Structure formats: C-alpha cells, structure tokens
Amino acid sequence: MSIEKAYNSWADQYDTNKNLTRDLDKQVTIETLSKYRFEQVLELGCGTGKNTQWLLSVAANVIGLDFSQEMLNKAETKINDDCVSFRKADLNLPWEIENDFADLITSSLTLEHIKDLEHIFSQAKDKLKPSGLFFVCELHPFKHYSGSQAKFETEDGTQELEVYTHHISDYINAAKECNLELIEVKEWFDGETQIELPRLVSFVFRK
Ligand SMILES: C[S@@+](CC[C@H](N)C(=O)[O-])C[C@H]1O[C@@H](n2cnc3c(N)ncnc32)[C@H](O)[C@@H]1O
C-alpha cells in the first residue's frame, strides 16, 4: 500500500489509538519551540493537525502541507482558524511556497517516509527567511535499527508503512550541504532512567 493510501486509512484512528511516538513528539515540539515566537510557520506532514493548534500559540500564521486528504480532513475539522491553512501537497515535489517565506519550518514524524532528505533540506533552505529555523523530530534511528517503524492496526492485521532509515549523520550532512547550521540536537526517551533506546531525535537548524 502506498504511504499516502496508508495514511488515508490510518486517519480515523491516528489521534486516538495508543501511540507513544505521537505523544512524545508533541511534548518534544512544545519543549523545543516554546522559547521562540514566529510570524510564518510551514508545517511539513501536518497530518491531523496534532501540533498545528499548539504552533498557533507561538506563531501568527501556520500553513500545513500533507499529501493525505483524509489526514487533512481531520485537521480541517479540528482547526477552524483564519491564521491556519492546510494544503494538499507531496513534499517530494518542489513546494509551492514562495522563497524566503517562513521563519520556522517544522517536520514531525514525516521524514522517515521520505527517501531523498537532500531534497527536503534544499527546499527548506529556499523557503526559510534568513536566520529562520528548521525543526525536525523523528523516530530515532536506533529504533529503526532494532526493527521499529510506523504501523497501525486494521481489521486485517497490522499495517506497516514504507519507511527509510536516516542515520543521524544523514540529517547533519543534508543540512551541511545546504549551509543550514545545527544549533540543537537532542535524544528523547520514554522514561527518566534512559535505560532503553531513545524513542525520538530532534534537531533545530538555522539558515
Ligand atoms: C506520522 S504522521 C505525522 C503527522 C504529524 N506531523 C504528527 O506529528 O502527528 C506523518 C504524516 O506525513 C505525511 N506524509 C508522508 N509522506 C509525505 C509526502 N511525501 N508528502 C506529504 N505528506 C507526507 C503523511 O500523510 C502523514 O500525515
């Protein structure tokens, strides 16, 4: 099943099924970005808008891009605000956003579905204003190495989604190629003892 179709099927349960990764990502987004204020935010793979509503508390305007119409329908039902717009778009294509537009681009739990990281970082660089930030939060590659990946339950059993493993160095090198400066990197664990593999990794890059 294509990634787009899989998310169309997942949309109904995405906000409500048990999902530690989704929940931790929200916490990471808030902890990392609360100290900033933004004018224009571009949210890549906004999905059901789980982070969009919160982003409005630090931003004047948010544009959410996603290629799953069903995920976007959920987001549009939840968030009805003139400061937010949702657009159907495939991130693998050039983004129909003017250059030097955003002072923040966010991407949560989306890049594991994108093969060509260089394309994403190069588009992000073009769409960011000078000094703009690119926030990325993803399933930690250690989790990929140990066999974890995005999946959900259906009546016919577990549906696993197509994913690509990006190593920590892949993110850093893709950013470096585009002259984006790494200003923060952090690993995030389920428990305070940090004895298990980190669940998520987050980065903040600056143009
Ligand atoms: C795991 S969900 C994350 C949604 C949201 N960011 C969150 O944290 O809850 C991944 C999202 O990325 C979107 N996505 C994956 N590949 C995409 C692509 N090539 N173009 C646009 N959206 C994509 C999916 O449709 C899905 O909504």
The ligand as an SDF file (V2000), in Angstrom:
LIG
                    3D

 27 29  0  0  0  0  0  0  0  0999 V2000
    3.2420   10.0670   11.3520 C   0  0  0  0  0  0  0  0  0  0  0  0
    2.3010   11.2850   10.5240 S   0  0  0  0  0  0  0  0  0  0  0  0
    2.7770   12.7170   11.4440 C   0  0  0  0  0  0  0  0  0  0  0  0
    1.7190   13.7590   11.4390 C   0  0  0  0  0  0  0  0  0  0  0  0
    2.0300   14.9590   12.3530 C   0  0  0  0  0  0  0  0  0  0  0  0
    3.2310   15.6530   11.9230 N   0  0  0  0  0  0  0  0  0  0  0  0
    2.1780   14.4670   13.7680 C   0  0  0  0  0  0  0  0  0  0  0  0
    3.2690   14.6120   14.3240 O   0  0  0  0  0  0  0  0  0  0  0  0
    1.2130   13.9480   14.3010 O   0  0  0  0  0  0  0  0  0  0  0  0
    3.2160   11.5320    9.0050 C   0  0  0  0  0  0  0  0  0  0  0  0
    2.4920   12.4660    8.0380 C   0  0  0  0  0  0  0  0  0  0  0  0
    3.3570   12.7390    6.9240 O   0  0  0  0  0  0  0  0  0  0  0  0
    2.5840   12.7420    5.7450 C   0  0  0  0  0  0  0  0  0  0  0  0
    3.4840   12.4550    4.6220 N   0  0  0  0  0  0  0  0  0  0  0  0
    4.3120   11.4010    4.4680 C   0  0  0  0  0  0  0  0  0  0  0  0
    4.9800   11.4960    3.3000 N   0  0  0  0  0  0  0  0  0  0  0  0
    4.5520   12.6480    2.7040 C   0  0  0  0  0  0  0  0  0  0  0  0
    4.8540   13.2900    1.4670 C   0  0  0  0  0  0  0  0  0  0  0  0
    5.7240   12.7730    0.5870 N   0  0  0  0  0  0  0  0  0  0  0  0
    4.2460   14.4560    1.2050 N   0  0  0  0  0  0  0  0  0  0  0  0
    3.3400   14.9980    2.0590 C   0  0  0  0  0  0  0  0  0  0  0  0
    3.0000   14.4320    3.2370 N   0  0  0  0  0  0  0  0  0  0  0  0
    3.6050   13.2660    3.5460 C   0  0  0  0  0  0  0  0  0  0  0  0
    1.5430   11.6600    5.9760 C   0  0  0  0  0  0  0  0  0  0  0  0
    0.4230   11.7940    5.1390 O   0  0  0  0  0  0  0  0  0  0  0  0
    1.2160   11.8580    7.4510 C   0  0  0  0  0  0  0  0  0  0  0  0
    0.1400   12.7400    7.6440 O   0  0  0  0  0  0  0  0  0  0  0  0
  1  2  1  0
  2  3  1  0
  2 10  1  0
  3  4  1  0
  4  5  1  0
  5  6  1  0
  5  7  1  0
  7  8  2  0
  7  9  1  0
 10 11  1  0
 11 12  1  0
 11 26  1  0
 12 13  1  0
 13 14  1  0
 13 24  1  0
 14 15  1  0
 14 23  1  0
 15 16  2  0
 16 17  1  0
 17 18  1  0
 17 23  2  0
 18 19  1  0
 18 20  2  0
 20 21  1  0
 21 22  2  0
 22 23  1  0
 24 25  1  0
 24 26  1  0
 26 27  1  0
M  CHG  2   2   1   9  -1
M  END
$$$$
